[in-house]
Amino acid sequence: MKTTSRLSFLDRYLTAWIFAAMFGGVVLGWLVPGVVPFLNRFNIGTTSIPIAAGLILMMYPPFTKVRYENLHEVFRNKKVLGLSLVQNWVVGPVLMFVLAVVFLRGYPEYMAGLIMIGLARCIAMVIVWNELARGDTEYAAGLVAFNSLFQVFFYSLYAWVFITVLPPSSAFGAPS
């Protein structure tokens, strides 16, 4: 019988560490008011250099395991690409739109925020979770690249449709 190694303590509780870090950041910002202006000094435009560096450090190990010469095989699998497109660009946005309309009808700013979050694909964590699950690195890298291109080219169009066009024209849009 084949045995697999267990996840390390750090990997096993990654979700807990993420929530702890978010909670710690909020508490630190509340207790030490000068920490936010200090951290903002490390921004270039709207990009936080510490966050960008952390994302690169987090994504680098999984990306180095990708056999890029085999990546073209991912793009030949139309079923996987189609499923990814449907999940990320039909199901996800429609689901978040419905949730926003159902729960935030009277709060258009929050509605727009929830819809925008639903349109944005979380690229970095796909790679990390795939690494933890010992998934296919080529498929993960290929699908992340594929969806990244869609995000670059279609995010603003989707945001316009789901925030500007659909709410006023739908029966759900305006609060009663």
C-alpha positions as a LaTeX table, in Angstrom:
\begin{tabular}{lrrr}
\hline
Residue & $x$ (\AA) & $y$ (\AA) & $z$ (\AA) \\
\hline
Met1 & 0.00 & 0.00 & 0.00 \\
Lys2 & 1.33 & 3.40 & $-0.98$ \\
Thr3 & 1.70 & 5.88 & 1.84 \\
Thr4 & 1.66 & 9.62 & 1.44 \\
Ser5 & 3.31 & 12.09 & 3.70 \\
Arg6 & 1.17 & 14.35 & 5.80 \\
Leu7 & 1.07 & 18.08 & 5.36 \\
Ser8 & 3.34 & 20.05 & 7.62 \\
Phe9 & 1.84 & 21.86 & 10.60 \\
Leu10 & 2.19 & 25.20 & 8.78 \\
Asp11 & 0.54 & 23.89 & 5.59 \\
Arg12 & $-2.23$ & 22.02 & 7.40 \\
Tyr13 & $-3.42$ & 25.17 & 9.14 \\
Leu14 & $-2.77$ & 27.65 & 6.32 \\
Thr15 & $-6.35$ & 28.94 & 6.41 \\
Ala16 & $-6.08$ & 29.59 & 10.14 \\
Trp17 & $-2.77$ & 31.46 & 9.62 \\
Ile18 & $-4.37$ & 33.61 & 6.92 \\
Phe19 & $-7.28$ & 34.55 & 9.19 \\
Ala20 & $-4.89$ & 35.16 & 12.10 \\
Ala21 & $-2.75$ & 37.43 & 9.93 \\
Met22 & $-5.82$ & 39.40 & 8.79 \\
Phe23 & $-7.05$ & 39.70 & 12.38 \\
Gly24 & $-3.56$ & 40.71 & 13.55 \\
Gly25 & $-3.31$ & 43.35 & 10.82 \\
Val26 & $-6.66$ & 44.86 & 11.78 \\
Val27 & $-5.73$ & 44.88 & 15.48 \\
Leu28 & $-2.30$ & 46.36 & 14.75 \\
Gly29 & $-3.87$ & 49.11 & 12.60 \\
Trp30 & $-6.34$ & 49.89 & 15.38 \\
Leu31 & $-3.81$ & 49.84 & 18.26 \\
Val32 & $-0.95$ & 51.59 & 16.43 \\
Pro33 & $-2.44$ & 54.35 & 14.25 \\
Gly34 & 0.95 & 55.21 & 12.72 \\
Val35 & 1.45 & 51.76 & 11.17 \\
Val36 & $-0.81$ & 52.44 & 8.16 \\
Pro37 & 0.99 & 55.64 & 7.05 \\
Phe38 & 4.32 & 53.85 & 7.62 \\
Leu39 & 3.32 & 50.91 & 5.42 \\
Asn40 & 1.90 & 53.26 & 2.77 \\
Arg41 & 5.39 & 54.70 & 2.33 \\
Phe42 & 6.30 & 51.41 & 0.64 \\
Asn43 & 3.67 & 51.82 & $-2.10$ \\
Ile44 & 4.41 & 52.59 & $-5.71$ \\
Gly45 & 1.20 & 54.01 & $-7.11$ \\
Thr46 & $-1.48$ & 51.69 & $-5.76$ \\
Thr47 & 0.86 & 48.70 & $-5.46$ \\
Ser48 & 2.07 & 47.65 & $-2.02$ \\
Ile49 & 5.65 & 46.47 & $-2.43$ \\
Pro50 & 5.59 & 44.28 & 0.74 \\
Ile51 & 2.44 & 42.52 & $-0.48$ \\
Ala52 & 3.86 & 42.09 & $-3.99$ \\
Ala53 & 7.09 & 40.64 & $-2.56$ \\
Gly54 & 5.10 & 38.28 & $-0.33$ \\
Leu55 & 3.01 & 37.07 & $-3.27$ \\
Ile56 & 6.12 & 36.42 & $-5.35$ \\
Leu57 & 7.76 & 34.51 & $-2.50$ \\
Met58 & 4.58 & 32.49 & $-2.03$ \\
Met59 & 4.13 & 31.65 & $-5.72$ \\
Tyr60 & 7.74 & 31.08 & $-6.73$ \\
Pro61 & 8.20 & 27.52 & $-5.37$ \\
Pro62 & 5.12 & 26.07 & $-7.13$ \\
Phe63 & 5.99 & 27.86 & $-10.38$ \\
Thr64 & 9.50 & 26.41 & $-10.42$ \\
Lys65 & 7.99 & 22.92 & $-10.51$ \\
Val66 & 6.02 & 23.61 & $-13.69$ \\
Arg67 & 7.36 & 21.86 & $-16.77$ \\
Tyr68 & 6.74 & 24.75 & $-19.14$ \\
Glu69 & 7.63 & 22.65 & $-22.18$ \\
Asn70 & 4.49 & 20.54 & $-21.46$ \\
Leu71 & 2.20 & 23.53 & $-20.91$ \\
His72 & 0.87 & 23.46 & $-24.48$ \\
Glu73 & $-0.89$ & 20.17 & $-23.64$ \\
Val74 & $-3.13$ & 22.00 & $-21.17$ \\
Phe75 & $-4.41$ & 24.29 & $-23.89$ \\
Arg76 & $-5.36$ & 21.32 & $-26.09$ \\
Asn77 & $-7.88$ & 20.09 & $-23.50$ \\
Lys78 & $-10.96$ & 22.06 & $-24.57$ \\
Lys79 & $-13.14$ & 20.39 & $-21.92$ \\
Val80 & $-10.99$ & 21.67 & $-19.02$ \\
Leu81 & $-10.63$ & 25.14 & $-20.57$ \\
Gly82 & $-14.38$ & 25.31 & $-21.20$ \\
Leu83 & $-15.19$ & 24.20 & $-17.66$ \\
Ser84 & $-12.78$ & 26.78 & $-16.27$ \\
Leu85 & $-14.37$ & 29.53 & $-18.37$ \\
Val86 & $-17.90$ & 28.56 & $-17.34$ \\
Gln87 & $-17.01$ & 28.36 & $-13.64$ \\
Asn88 & $-14.98$ & 31.56 & $-13.55$ \\
Trp89 & $-16.82$ & 33.76 & $-16.03$ \\
Val90 & $-20.44$ & 32.59 & $-15.87$ \\
Val91 & $-21.20$ & 30.77 & $-12.59$ \\
Gly92 & $-18.97$ & 32.91 & $-10.32$ \\
Pro93 & $-20.11$ & 36.35 & $-11.51$ \\
Val94 & $-23.79$ & 35.37 & $-11.67$ \\
Leu95 & $-23.65$ & 33.78 & $-8.20$ \\
Met96 & $-22.02$ & 36.88 & $-6.66$ \\
Phe97 & $-24.48$ & 39.14 & $-8.46$ \\
Val98 & $-27.41$ & 37.14 & $-7.06$ \\
Leu99 & $-25.88$ & 37.17 & $-3.55$ \\
Ala100 & $-25.32$ & 40.92 & $-3.78$ \\
Val101 & $-28.88$ & 41.55 & $-4.93$ \\
Val102 & $-30.45$ & 39.25 & $-2.34$ \\
Phe103 & $-28.47$ & 40.40 & 0.68 \\
Leu104 & $-27.37$ & 43.97 & $-0.14$ \\
Arg105 & $-30.26$ & 45.48 & $-2.13$ \\
Gly106 & $-30.39$ & 48.65 & $-0.10$ \\
Tyr107 & $-26.62$ & 49.19 & $-0.08$ \\
Pro108 & $-25.44$ & 49.87 & $-3.64$ \\
Glu109 & $-21.82$ & 50.50 & $-2.60$ \\
Tyr110 & $-21.57$ & 47.15 & $-0.83$ \\
Met111 & $-23.40$ & 45.49 & $-3.71$ \\
Ala112 & $-20.83$ & 46.84 & $-6.15$ \\
Gly113 & $-17.99$ & 45.71 & $-3.89$ \\
Leu114 & $-19.31$ & 42.17 & $-3.60$ \\
Ile115 & $-19.87$ & 41.97 & $-7.34$ \\
Met116 & $-16.35$ & 43.23 & $-8.05$ \\
Ile117 & $-14.85$ & 40.67 & $-5.67$ \\
Gly118 & $-16.89$ & 37.98 & $-7.41$ \\
Leu119 & $-15.49$ & 39.02 & $-10.77$ \\
Ala120 & $-11.86$ & 38.96 & $-9.64$ \\
Arg121 & $-10.20$ & 35.56 & $-9.77$ \\
Cys122 & $-7.76$ & 34.87 & $-6.93$ \\
Ile123 & $-4.74$ & 33.76 & $-8.92$ \\
Ala124 & $-2.09$ & 33.37 & $-6.24$ \\
Met125 & $-4.03$ & 31.06 & $-3.98$ \\
Val126 & $-4.96$ & 28.68 & $-6.83$ \\
Ile127 & $-1.28$ & 27.92 & $-7.22$ \\
Val128 & $-0.68$ & 27.54 & $-3.49$ \\
Trp129 & $-3.70$ & 25.27 & $-2.92$ \\
Asn130 & $-2.75$ & 23.19 & $-5.96$ \\
Glu131 & 0.75 & 22.77 & $-4.52$ \\
Leu132 & $-0.66$ & 21.68 & $-1.15$ \\
Ala133 & $-3.02$ & 19.21 & $-2.84$ \\
Arg134 & $-0.16$ & 17.88 & $-4.97$ \\
Gly135 & $-2.18$ & 18.67 & $-8.08$ \\
Asp136 & $-1.01$ & 18.91 & $-11.66$ \\
Thr137 & 1.29 & 21.94 & $-11.77$ \\
Glu138 & 1.02 & 22.35 & $-15.52$ \\
Tyr139 & $-2.77$ & 22.47 & $-15.43$ \\
Ala140 & $-2.74$ & 24.91 & $-12.52$ \\
Ala141 & $-0.24$ & 27.22 & $-14.25$ \\
Gly142 & $-2.07$ & 26.97 & $-17.57$ \\
Leu143 & $-5.50$ & 27.67 & $-16.11$ \\
Val144 & $-4.16$ & 30.54 & $-14.03$ \\
Ala145 & $-2.59$ & 32.07 & $-17.16$ \\
Phe146 & $-5.77$ & 31.46 & $-19.17$ \\
Asn147 & $-8.01$ & 33.09 & $-16.56$ \\
Ser148 & $-5.52$ & 35.91 & $-16.00$ \\
Leu149 & $-5.82$ & 36.87 & $-19.65$ \\
Phe150 & $-9.60$ & 36.85 & $-19.39$ \\
Gln151 & $-9.37$ & 38.97 & $-16.26$ \\
Val152 & $-7.10$ & 41.52 & $-17.95$ \\
Phe153 & $-9.27$ & 41.82 & $-21.05$ \\
Phe154 & $-12.81$ & 41.34 & $-19.69$ \\
Tyr155 & $-12.86$ & 42.47 & $-16.04$ \\
Ser156 & $-13.82$ & 46.07 & $-16.84$ \\
Leu157 & $-16.53$ & 44.95 & $-19.29$ \\
Tyr158 & $-17.95$ & 42.49 & $-16.77$ \\
Ala159 & $-17.83$ & 45.12 & $-14.01$ \\
Trp160 & $-19.68$ & 47.58 & $-16.23$ \\
Val161 & $-22.35$ & 45.01 & $-17.11$ \\
Phe162 & $-22.85$ & 43.61 & $-13.60$ \\
Ile163 & $-22.68$ & 46.96 & $-11.77$ \\
Thr164 & $-24.13$ & 49.46 & $-14.23$ \\
Val165 & $-26.34$ & 47.62 & $-16.70$ \\
Leu166 & $-27.90$ & 44.70 & $-14.77$ \\
Pro167 & $-28.94$ & 46.24 & $-11.41$ \\
Pro168 & $-31.16$ & 49.03 & $-12.79$ \\
Ser169 & $-32.58$ & 46.86 & $-15.58$ \\
Ser170 & $-33.32$ & 43.83 & $-13.44$ \\
Ala171 & $-36.30$ & 43.28 & $-11.20$ \\
Phe172 & $-33.78$ & 42.75 & $-8.39$ \\
Gly173 & $-31.82$ & 45.96 & $-8.78$ \\
Ala174 & $-33.72$ & 48.66 & $-6.94$ \\
Pro175 & $-34.72$ & 48.07 & $-3.34$ \\
Ser176 & $-38.44$ & 48.00 & $-2.73$ \\
\hline
\end{tabular}
